[in-house]
Amino acid sequence: MAHDRPARVAEEFQHEVSAILTRGLKDPRVVGFITVTGARMSPDLREVTVYVSVHGDEAVKRKTVEGLTAATGFIQREAARNL
């Protein structure tokens, strides 16, 4: 039963990151349509990996991923605050 908790917490992170991205980021590089496709939480609940899909041509995808990478700290803080 204890192994279900990381999956449930990862699902909550997935929903929260999706909500943060829906509200929008101020980074002008984030221009593509982003879908949060999944999340994986470590068993000790210390690390989470969020998977995204970016729609658009290669230039848009590259710029959007750069913007998301730069906004990682902001997204982490917002998700932690809201959860």
JOMOHU-V779856 format. One record per residue. RES is the residue in one letter. PSI is psi as a letter, one per 30 degrees, with the letter a starting at -180 (none if undefined). Layout:
[[RES;PSI] [RES;PSI]]
//
This chain:
[[M;e] [A;f] [H;f] [D;f] [R;e] [P;e] [A;e] [R;e] [V;e] [A;e] [E;e] [E;e] [F;e] [Q;e] [H;e] [E;e] [V;e] [S;e] [A;e] [I;e] [L;e] [T;e] [R;f] [G;l] [L;l] [K;f] [D;k] [P;f] [R;f] [V;i] [V;f] [G;l] [F;k] [I;k] [T;k] [V;j] [T;f] [G;l] [A;k] [R;k] [M;k] [S;l] [P;f] [D;g] [L;g] [R;f] [E;k] [V;k] [T;k] [V;k] [Y;k] [V;l] [S;k] [V;k] [H;k] [G;a] [D;l] [E;e] [A;e] [V;e] [K;e] [R;e] [K;e] [T;e] [V;e] [E;e] [G;e] [L;e] [T;e] [A;f] [A;g] [T;e] [G;e] [F;e] [I;e] [Q;e] [R;e] [E;e] [A;e] [A;e] [R;e] [N;f] [L;none]]
//
